[in-house]
Amino acid sequence: MRRVDLAFSLAAALLLSLFGCAGSGQGAPGAIGQQALSQQQAANYSQPAQAGAAGNAANGGAGGAGAQAGAAGGNADAPAELQFAEWKAPDGSITLQLPQGWAASERQVDTCTVSWAARDSSGTGSAFMNNQVMVLKSEGARQMYKSYGMAGIDGFPVSGYLPPEQALSQVVAPLSGATNVQVASRDAALGQQLSGALCTPGLAACSVGAFDAAFDYRGVRMHGRYFVQTHDFGEGTTWWINLWGYEAPEADWETTGPIAGKIFASAKYTDEWASKCSKSAGAAGVIDDVVKSRQAASEKSAEEWDRYIRGE
């Protein structure tokens, strides 16, 4: 298997194992990724209740695909001399492997939902997971939410439903000030695999894309590896973008990209968090099975990543 194909396909289990428990944007992922944080800070919102159910159902039913694919990888090995240390979220939910000079942040959205981001000391290299962008379908929808007392809704984008690549370039990028977005490569097969796992029955529209893209941000040409899901519950006022990935300046992609990719791949739920999620839910047995399935996929992902970076 070609290295770039492996790097893309290794992403599936991380997304499948973490999707249902990763929530709205926290931290400050760089460039394109950071806009989700500012949007959530501007307004207190959450996806419809079905979002969590869809994520849990997808993860519960996709363990095989997740275990096969492993965790996300970079486009080359991280420098061998670079030392990584475990970072644990203050609430005990997740752990990441971070090199010196990188900082991480995490936010608990609800009982079993977190979001995380990591950035390097320059603030340009980043890894992040499950930033969510709520997109209004019309100005009428904006006025409706304002009448309900939703603060900060004026800054939300308005657009008809878009597939992943167009959603990134036409909705997410403008929110962050990024311009000239160009898709550099894509893995259509992985996108289809993830769509089959994450796009559960009952959604009015849903698609997942796995691709690399370059873009301009504050005078710097940037490069990102993205896994983007767009979905529409069909309720008439909103649709959603889920964004995972990592970014770095184009000139530093061959060095910073693999580091960010390894951080992205290292995300794991802790045993304490899995136990907490099990105890906090009414259907404890079902959620426990889902959490354990995610953890098993993450552990296998870590093993596959270790073999990958050793060239085995």
C-alpha positions as CSV (number, residue, x, y, z in Angstrom):
1,M,0.0,0.0,0.0
2,R,1.3,3.4,-0.9
3,R,2.3,5.6,2.1
4,V,-0.2,8.3,1.4
5,D,-3.0,5.7,1.1
6,L,-2.0,4.2,4.4
7,A,-1.9,7.7,6.0
8,F,-5.5,8.3,4.8
9,S,-6.9,4.9,5.6
10,L,-5.3,4.9,9.1
11,A,-7.7,7.8,9.9
12,A,-10.9,5.7,9.7
13,A,-10.7,4.1,13.1
14,L,-9.9,7.3,15.0
15,L,-12.9,8.9,13.5
16,L,-15.1,5.9,14.0
17,S,-13.9,5.4,17.5
18,L,-14.1,9.0,18.7
19,F,-16.9,10.5,16.6
20,G,-19.8,10.0,18.9
21,C,-18.0,11.3,22.0
22,A,-16.2,14.2,20.4
23,G,-18.1,17.5,20.6
24,S,-18.3,21.1,19.6
25,G,-15.1,23.1,19.0
26,Q,-12.7,23.9,21.9
27,G,-9.1,25.0,21.9
28,A,-7.8,27.1,19.1
29,P,-6.9,24.9,16.1
30,G,-5.1,26.9,13.5
31,A,-6.4,28.7,10.5
32,I,-9.5,26.9,9.0
33,G,-10.0,24.9,12.2
34,Q,-10.2,27.7,14.7
35,Q,-13.4,29.3,13.4
36,A,-15.6,26.7,15.1
37,L,-14.4,27.8,18.6
38,S,-15.3,31.4,17.9
39,Q,-18.7,30.4,16.6
40,Q,-19.5,28.4,19.7
41,Q,-18.3,31.2,22.0
42,A,-20.6,33.6,20.2
43,A,-23.7,31.5,20.8
44,N,-24.8,28.7,23.1
45,Y,-26.0,25.9,20.8
46,S,-25.8,22.2,20.4
47,Q,-26.8,19.8,17.6
48,P,-30.2,18.2,17.8
49,A,-30.5,15.2,20.1
50,Q,-30.4,12.9,17.1
51,A,-26.7,13.9,16.5
52,G,-25.5,12.0,19.5
53,A,-27.7,9.0,18.6
54,A,-26.4,9.0,15.0
55,G,-22.8,9.1,16.2
56,N,-23.3,6.4,18.7
57,A,-25.1,4.2,16.2
58,A,-22.4,4.7,13.6
59,N,-19.6,3.8,16.1
60,G,-21.4,0.9,17.5
61,G,-21.9,-0.6,14.1
62,A,-18.6,0.2,12.5
63,G,-16.1,-1.5,14.8
64,G,-14.9,-3.8,12.1
65,A,-14.1,-1.0,9.7
66,G,-12.5,1.0,12.5
67,A,-10.3,-1.9,13.7
68,Q,-9.1,-2.5,10.2
69,A,-8.2,1.0,9.4
70,G,-6.3,2.1,12.5
71,A,-5.6,5.7,13.6
72,A,-4.7,8.7,11.6
73,G,-1.2,9.0,10.3
74,G,1.0,11.8,8.8
75,N,2.6,11.8,5.4
76,A,6.0,10.8,6.8
77,D,7.6,9.7,10.1
78,A,7.8,12.2,13.0
79,P,11.5,12.9,13.8
80,A,12.9,10.0,15.8
81,E,14.6,12.3,18.2
82,L,11.4,14.1,19.1
83,Q,10.2,13.0,22.5
84,F,6.4,12.7,23.1
85,A,4.8,12.8,26.6
86,E,1.3,11.9,27.6
87,W,-1.1,14.8,28.2
88,K,-4.3,14.1,30.1
89,A,-7.3,16.3,30.0
90,P,-8.2,18.0,33.3
91,D,-11.5,16.2,33.4
92,G,-9.9,12.9,32.8
93,S,-11.7,12.2,29.5
94,I,-8.9,11.8,27.0
95,T,-5.1,11.5,26.6
96,L,-2.9,12.8,23.9
97,Q,0.8,12.3,23.1
98,L,2.4,15.7,22.8
99,P,6.0,16.7,21.9
100,Q,7.7,19.6,23.7
101,G,6.5,23.0,22.6
102,W,3.0,21.8,21.9
103,A,0.0,22.7,24.2
104,A,-3.4,21.1,24.3
105,S,-6.9,22.1,25.5
106,E,-10.1,20.2,25.9
107,R,-13.7,21.1,26.8
108,Q,-16.4,18.9,28.1
109,V,-19.6,19.7,26.2
110,D,-21.9,17.4,28.1
111,T,-21.6,14.2,30.2
112,C,-20.0,12.1,27.5
113,T,-18.9,14.7,24.9
114,V,-15.6,16.4,24.6
115,S,-13.6,18.4,22.0
116,W,-9.9,18.9,21.9
117,A,-7.2,20.8,20.1
118,A,-3.4,21.0,20.2
119,R,-1.1,23.7,18.8
120,D,2.6,24.2,18.4
121,S,4.5,27.1,20.0
122,S,4.3,29.1,16.8
123,G,0.5,28.8,16.7
124,T,0.5,27.6,13.1
125,G,0.8,23.9,13.4
126,S,-2.3,22.2,14.9
127,A,-4.3,19.1,15.4
128,F,-8.0,19.1,16.3
129,M,-11.0,16.9,16.5
130,N,-14.7,17.4,16.1
131,N,-15.2,21.1,15.7
132,Q,-18.8,21.5,14.6
133,V,-20.2,24.3,12.5
134,M,-23.9,25.0,12.5
135,V,-25.0,26.4,9.2
136,L,-28.4,28.2,8.8
137,K,-30.4,27.4,5.7
138,S,-31.9,30.9,5.5
139,E,-32.0,34.4,7.0
140,G,-35.5,33.4,8.2
141,A,-34.0,30.7,10.3
142,R,-31.7,33.3,11.9
143,Q,-34.6,35.5,12.8
144,M,-36.4,32.5,14.3
145,Y,-33.5,31.6,16.5
146,K,-33.1,35.2,17.6
147,S,-36.8,35.2,18.6
148,Y,-36.0,32.2,20.8
149,G,-33.3,34.3,22.6
150,M,-30.3,32.6,21.0
151,A,-27.4,35.1,21.5
152,G,-24.6,35.5,18.9
153,I,-26.6,34.1,16.0
154,D,-25.8,37.1,13.8
155,G,-22.3,35.6,12.9
156,F,-23.6,32.2,11.8
157,P,-23.2,31.4,8.1
158,V,-26.1,31.0,5.8
159,S,-26.0,28.4,3.0
160,G,-27.8,25.6,1.4
161,Y,-26.5,22.1,2.1
162,L,-23.0,21.4,0.6
163,P,-20.9,18.2,0.3
164,P,-17.6,18.1,2.4
165,E,-15.1,19.8,0.0
166,Q,-17.4,22.6,-0.9
167,A,-18.4,23.0,2.8
168,L,-14.8,23.5,3.8
169,S,-14.0,26.0,1.0
170,Q,-17.3,27.9,0.9
171,V,-18.4,27.9,4.6
172,V,-15.6,27.0,7.0
173,A,-12.7,28.8,5.3
174,P,-14.4,32.2,5.0
175,L,-15.3,32.1,8.7
176,S,-11.6,31.9,9.6
177,G,-10.4,34.3,6.9
178,A,-8.8,31.6,4.8
179,T,-8.9,32.1,1.1
180,N,-7.9,30.3,-2.2
181,V,-8.7,26.8,-0.9
182,Q,-7.5,24.1,-3.3
183,V,-7.9,20.4,-2.8
184,A,-4.5,18.8,-3.3
185,S,-5.4,15.1,-3.0
186,R,-8.4,13.0,-1.9
187,D,-9.2,9.4,-0.9
188,A,-12.6,8.7,-2.4
189,A,-12.6,5.1,-1.2
190,L,-12.0,6.2,2.4
191,G,-14.7,8.9,2.1
192,Q,-17.2,6.3,0.9
193,Q,-16.2,4.0,3.8
194,L,-16.7,6.7,6.4
195,S,-19.9,7.8,4.8
196,G,-21.3,4.3,5.1
197,A,-20.3,4.1,8.7
198,L,-21.2,7.6,9.9
199,C,-24.2,8.5,7.7
200,T,-26.9,6.7,9.5
201,P,-30.4,6.0,8.1
202,G,-32.9,8.9,8.6
203,L,-30.6,11.7,7.7
204,A,-31.9,14.0,4.9
205,A,-28.4,14.3,3.5
206,C,-25.0,13.2,4.6
207,S,-21.5,12.8,3.2
208,V,-17.9,12.4,4.4
209,G,-14.8,13.4,2.6
210,A,-11.1,12.6,3.3
211,F,-8.7,15.0,1.5
212,D,-5.7,17.3,1.7
213,A,-6.2,21.0,0.9
214,A,-4.0,24.0,0.6
215,F,-5.1,27.6,1.4
216,D,-3.9,31.1,2.1
217,Y,-4.1,32.4,5.7
218,R,-2.7,35.7,6.9
219,G,-0.1,35.8,4.2
220,V,1.0,32.2,4.7
221,R,0.2,29.2,2.4
222,M,-1.1,26.5,4.6
223,H,-1.7,22.8,4.2
224,G,-4.3,20.7,6.0
225,R,-5.4,17.0,6.1
226,Y,-9.1,16.9,6.7
227,F,-11.9,14.5,7.4
228,V,-15.1,16.4,7.0
229,Q,-18.7,15.2,7.5
230,T,-21.7,17.3,6.4
231,H,-25.2,16.2,7.5
232,D,-28.7,17.5,7.5
233,F,-31.4,16.2,9.8
234,G,-34.1,17.6,7.4
235,E,-35.7,19.9,10.1
236,G,-35.7,22.9,7.8
237,T,-33.5,25.5,9.6
238,T,-29.9,24.1,9.9
239,W,-27.3,21.6,8.7
240,W,-24.0,20.7,10.2
241,I,-20.3,20.4,9.4
242,N,-18.0,18.1,11.6
243,L,-14.4,18.8,11.0
244,W,-11.4,16.8,12.1
245,G,-7.8,17.0,11.0
246,Y,-4.5,18.9,11.3
247,E,-2.8,21.8,9.6
248,A,0.7,23.4,9.2
249,P,2.3,25.9,6.9
250,E,2.9,24.4,3.4
251,A,6.6,25.1,3.7
252,D,6.8,23.1,7.0
253,W,4.3,20.3,6.0
254,E,6.9,17.6,5.6
255,T,8.2,18.2,9.1
256,T,5.2,19.6,11.1
257,G,2.6,17.6,9.3
258,P,3.8,14.2,10.6
259,I,4.1,15.6,14.2
260,A,0.5,16.9,14.1
261,G,-0.6,13.6,12.5
262,K,0.9,11.6,15.3
263,I,-0.8,13.8,17.9
264,F,-4.1,13.4,16.0
265,A,-3.6,9.6,16.0
266,S,-2.8,9.4,19.7
267,A,-6.2,10.5,21.1
268,K,-7.6,7.9,23.4
269,Y,-10.5,7.8,25.9
270,T,-9.4,6.9,29.4
271,D,-10.8,4.0,31.4
272,E,-12.2,6.5,33.9
273,W,-14.1,8.3,31.2
274,A,-15.5,5.1,29.7
275,S,-16.7,4.1,33.2
276,K,-18.3,7.5,33.8
277,C,-20.1,7.5,30.5
278,S,-21.5,4.0,31.3
279,K,-22.7,5.0,34.7
280,S,-24.3,8.2,33.6
281,A,-26.6,6.7,31.0
282,G,-29.9,5.0,31.3
283,A,-29.0,2.3,28.8
284,A,-25.7,1.6,30.5
285,G,-25.1,-1.7,28.9
286,V,-25.4,-0.4,25.3
287,I,-23.2,2.7,25.9
288,D,-20.6,0.6,27.7
289,D,-20.4,-1.7,24.7
290,V,-20.0,1.4,22.4
291,V,-17.3,2.9,24.6
292,K,-15.4,-0.3,24.9
293,S,-15.6,-0.7,21.1
294,R,-14.1,2.7,20.6
295,Q,-11.3,2.0,23.1
296,A,-10.4,-1.3,21.5
297,A,-10.3,0.4,18.1
298,S,-8.0,3.2,19.5
299,E,-5.7,0.6,21.0
300,K,-5.4,-1.3,17.8
301,S,-4.9,2.0,16.0
302,A,-1.9,2.7,18.3
303,E,-0.4,-0.7,17.5
304,E,-0.8,-0.2,13.7
305,W,0.7,3.3,14.0
306,D,3.7,2.0,15.8
307,R,4.3,-0.6,13.0
308,Y,3.7,2.1,10.4
309,I,6.4,4.5,11.7
310,R,8.8,1.6,12.1
311,G,8.3,0.8,8.4
312,E,6.9,-2.7,9.1
